[in-house]
Amino acid sequence: MAALDKNAVIGFIGIGVMGKSMAKHIAKAGYQVLVYTRTKSKAEELLEMGAKWKDTVADLARESDVVITMIGFPKDVEEVYLGEGGLVQNAKPGAYLIDMTTSSPLLAQKIAREAAAKGLHALDAPVSGGDIGAREGTLTIMVGGEPEDFEAVKPILSLMGKNIILQGKAGAGQHTKMCNQIAIASNMMGVCEALAYAKKAGLDPEKVLQSIGAGAAGSWSLTNLGPRIMAGNFAPGFYIKHFIKDMTIALECAKEMGLEAPGLAQAKKLYDELAARGEGDSGTQALYKWYVNS
């Protein structure tokens, strides 16, 4: 399958913290972008760039050669893809459907089967890198799908990310994202525990970050979220409520495979407690509050 040319029409559904930046990269590259999101005001900046608004998922699907979704929860993904007014029923013949939401591997496989039955090409392509990666176009993109479909859409994915790897068949991208979230979950506990310890010990947290960030303890979360914690900035690059969703999926998948995941289970417990305190819309770095306020 040949790569799509610049005449391809790209539909984008979900203009949130990350989706807006991702869609902007596509628009800046010269593609015609169609957008739909539940709250139209979130799309205003894209519309000013020349993107066109569509009133429904079905309207967008009928006019798009490629549809990219970056939405909230698996139930939203299922509705957008498999509902009566959804993508699979309304997409142009031969269209590519790319779900970049972190969602269920089993749902990704179901979407791929139903899409293939309609002559469509579905890929699951969740991302890592947060709001920074989305803004800078440096996301890691983990893809599940057919190799020829991956090659066809890779130029578009390359507008949004730098580390783009086909992990396997449908669902493999979502399983890889679960690995990513499992690693982050325990790491975020370590980052927040370390900074809370530094505070209790009366250390200068900025000097602590300089030392441990350059050593074996270094990580993306420490480098990018550590300074936010020290600045008291708990705005979301990635929402706690969405991280809880991801951890729930990962724990369910681990259970199905007979794998114990105690680090993940403990991280979810702490984040559940934070959400119960009204922190669901805060960024994942707000876990620090659990340590200093408990």
C-alpha positions in Angstrom: 0.0 0.0 0.0 1.5 3.3 -1.0 1.9 6.1 1.5 -0.9 8.7 1.5 -0.2 11.9 -0.4 -0.8 15.5 0.7 -4.3 15.5 -0.9 -5.5 13.1 1.7 -8.1 14.5 4.0 -7.4 13.9 7.7 -10.2 13.8 10.2 -9.3 14.3 13.9 -11.6 13.5 16.7 -10.7 14.7 20.3 -9.2 18.1 20.7 -7.9 17.9 24.3 -4.7 18.6 26.1 -2.7 16.5 23.6 -5.1 16.1 20.7 -5.0 19.8 19.8 -1.2 19.9 19.5 -1.2 16.7 17.5 -3.9 18.0 15.0 -2.0 21.3 14.7 1.1 19.5 13.4 -1.0 17.8 10.7 -2.6 21.1 9.7 0.8 22.9 9.6 2.1 20.1 7.2 -0.5 21.2 4.6 -3.1 18.5 5.0 -6.8 19.4 5.0 -8.0 18.7 8.5 -11.6 18.0 9.6 -12.3 18.2 13.3 -15.0 17.0 15.7 -15.0 17.2 19.4 -17.8 17.4 22.0 -16.9 21.0 22.9 -16.5 23.0 19.7 -14.7 25.9 21.5 -11.7 23.6 22.0 -11.3 23.5 18.2 -11.3 27.3 17.7 -7.5 27.6 17.2 -7.5 24.8 14.6 -10.4 26.3 12.8 -8.5 29.6 12.6 -5.7 27.6 11.0 -8.0 26.4 8.3 -9.4 23.2 9.7 -13.1 22.5 9.0 -15.6 21.7 11.6 -17.9 18.7 11.3 -21.1 18.4 13.4 -21.0 14.6 13.9 -18.6 11.7 13.8 -20.5 10.3 10.8 -20.1 13.6 8.8 -16.4 13.6 9.5 -16.0 9.9 8.6 -17.7 10.3 5.2 -15.2 12.9 4.0 -11.9 11.6 5.5 -9.3 9.4 4.0 -7.7 9.0 7.4 -9.4 9.4 10.8 -7.4 9.9 14.0 -9.0 9.7 17.4 -7.6 10.9 20.7 -10.4 10.6 23.1 -11.0 9.6 26.8 -12.1 6.2 27.8 -12.7 2.8 26.2 -16.4 3.3 26.3 -15.9 6.5 24.3 -13.7 4.6 21.8 -16.3 1.9 21.4 -19.1 4.4 20.8 -17.1 6.5 18.3 -15.9 3.4 16.3 -18.7 0.9 16.6 -21.8 2.9 17.5 -24.6 3.5 15.0 -23.2 6.9 14.0 -19.7 5.7 14.3 -16.6 5.4 12.1 -16.8 1.8 11.0 -20.4 2.2 9.7 -19.8 5.6 8.0 -16.1 5.7 6.9 -15.2 6.0 3.2 -14.3 2.7 1.6 -10.6 2.0 2.1 -10.2 4.6 4.8 -7.6 4.4 7.6 -8.8 4.6 11.2 -6.1 5.3 13.8 -7.0 5.2 17.5 -4.3 7.0 19.5 -6.3 6.8 22.7 -4.9 4.6 25.4 -7.6 1.9 25.4 -8.3 -1.8 25.8 -6.2 -4.2 23.6 -9.3 -6.5 23.3 -11.3 -3.5 22.0 -8.6 -2.6 19.5 -8.8 -6.2 18.2 -12.6 -6.0 17.9 -12.4 -2.7 16.0 -9.8 -4.1 13.7 -12.0 -7.1 12.9 -15.1 -5.1 12.2 -13.2 -2.5 10.2 -11.6 -5.2 8.0 -15.0 -6.7 7.3 -16.0 -3.3 5.9 -12.8 -2.9 3.8 -11.3 -0.4 6.2 -7.8 -0.3 7.8 -7.7 0.0 11.6 -4.6 0.6 13.7 -4.2 1.2 17.4 -1.5 3.7 18.0 -1.3 5.0 21.6 1.3 7.5 22.5 3.7 8.5 25.3 5.4 11.8 25.9 2.6 13.9 27.5 1.7 17.4 26.6 5.3 18.3 26.0 5.8 15.5 23.4 2.5 16.4 21.7 3.4 20.1 21.5 6.9 19.4 20.2 5.9 16.6 17.9 8.2 14.1 19.6 5.8 11.5 20.9 6.6 7.9 21.1 3.9 6.0 19.1 3.3 2.3 19.7 1.4 0.8 16.8 -0.7 -2.4 16.3 -1.9 -3.3 12.9 -1.0 -4.7 9.5 2.5 -3.8 8.2 1.3 -2.4 4.9 -1.3 -0.2 6.7 1.5 1.0 9.1 3.7 2.0 6.1 0.9 3.9 4.5 0.1 6.1 7.5 3.7 6.4 8.9 4.3 9.8 7.2 1.3 11.2 9.1 2.3 9.6 12.4 5.8 11.1 11.8 4.3 14.6 12.1 3.3 13.9 15.7 6.1 11.6 16.9 9.7 10.6 16.5 9.9 7.1 18.0 7.3 5.2 15.9 7.4 1.4 16.1 5.0 -1.3 14.7 4.7 -3.7 17.7 2.6 -6.4 16.0 -1.0 -7.1 15.0 -4.1 -5.3 16.2 -3.9 -4.7 20.0 -0.1 -4.9 20.2 0.1 -1.1 20.4 -2.3 -1.0 23.3 -0.4 -3.9 25.1 2.9 -1.9 24.6 1.2 1.2 26.1 0.2 -0.9 29.1 3.9 -1.8 29.6 4.7 1.9 29.4 2.1 2.8 32.0 3.2 0.0 34.3 6.7 1.4 34.2 5.5 4.9 34.8 3.2 4.0 37.7 6.0 2.7 40.0 8.4 5.4 38.7 6.0 8.2 39.7 5.8 6.7 43.2 9.6 6.8 43.4 9.8 10.4 42.1 7.3 11.7 44.5 8.6 9.7 47.5 12.1 11.0 46.7 11.1 14.6 46.5 8.9 14.3 49.6 11.9 12.8 51.4 14.1 15.7 50.3 11.6 18.1 51.7 11.4 16.4 55.0 15.2 16.2 55.2 15.4 20.0 54.7 17.3 19.7 51.4 17.2 22.1 48.5 15.0 20.2 46.1 16.4 21.9 43.0 19.9 20.7 44.0 18.6 17.2 44.7 17.0 17.1 41.2 20.3 18.2 39.6 22.1 15.4 41.4 19.8 12.4 41.1 18.4 13.4 37.7 21.9 13.0 36.2 22.5 9.6 37.8 21.0 6.1 37.8 17.7 7.5 39.2 17.2 9.7 36.1 13.9 9.3 34.2 11.5 11.2 32.0 9.2 11.8 34.9 11.9 13.1 37.2 13.3 15.4 34.5 10.0 16.8 33.2 7.6 16.5 36.2 10.1 17.0 39.1 10.4 20.7 38.3 6.7 21.1 38.1 6.3 19.5 41.5 8.9 21.9 43.0 7.0 24.8 41.4 3.7 23.7 42.8 2.4 23.2 39.3 0.0 20.3 39.3 -1.8 21.2 36.0 -2.4 18.2 33.8 0.0 17.2 31.1 -1.8 13.9 31.6 -4.9 13.7 33.9 -4.9 11.5 37.0 -8.4 10.3 35.9 -7.0 9.0 32.6 -4.0 7.4 34.3 -6.4 5.5 36.7 -8.2 4.3 33.5 -5.0 3.1 32.0 -3.9 1.3 35.2 -7.3 -0.4 35.5 -6.9 -1.7 31.9 -3.4 -2.9 32.7 -4.4 -4.7 35.9 -7.3 -6.4 34.0 -4.9 -7.5 31.3 -2.3 -8.7 33.8 -5.0 -10.7 35.6 -6.1 -12.4 32.4 -2.5 -13.4 31.7 -1.9 -14.7 35.3 0.6 -12.0 36.1 1.0 -10.3 39.5 1.6 -6.6 39.3 2.0 -5.4 42.9 3.7 -2.1 42.0 1.0 -1.2 39.6 -1.7 -2.1 42.1 -0.2 0.1 44.8 0.2 3.0 42.5 -3.5 2.7 41.5 -4.5 2.6 45.1 -2.7 5.9 45.8 -4.1 7.6 42.7 -7.6 6.3 43.6 -7.3 8.0 47.0 -6.1 11.2 45.3 -9.1 11.2 42.9 -11.4 10.7 45.9 -10.0 13.9 47.3 -11.0 15.8 44.1 -7.7 15.5 42.2 -8.9 13.6 39.2 -8.4 16.5 36.9 -4.9 17.3 38.2 -1.7 16.1 36.5 -0.1 12.8 37.5 2.6 14.7 39.3 0.0 15.6 41.9 0.8 12.2 43.5 3.3 14.3 45.5 0.4 15.7 47.4 -0.4 12.3 48.8 3.0 12.0 50.4 3.2 15.5 51.9 -0.5 15.7 53.0 -1.1 12.2 54.2 
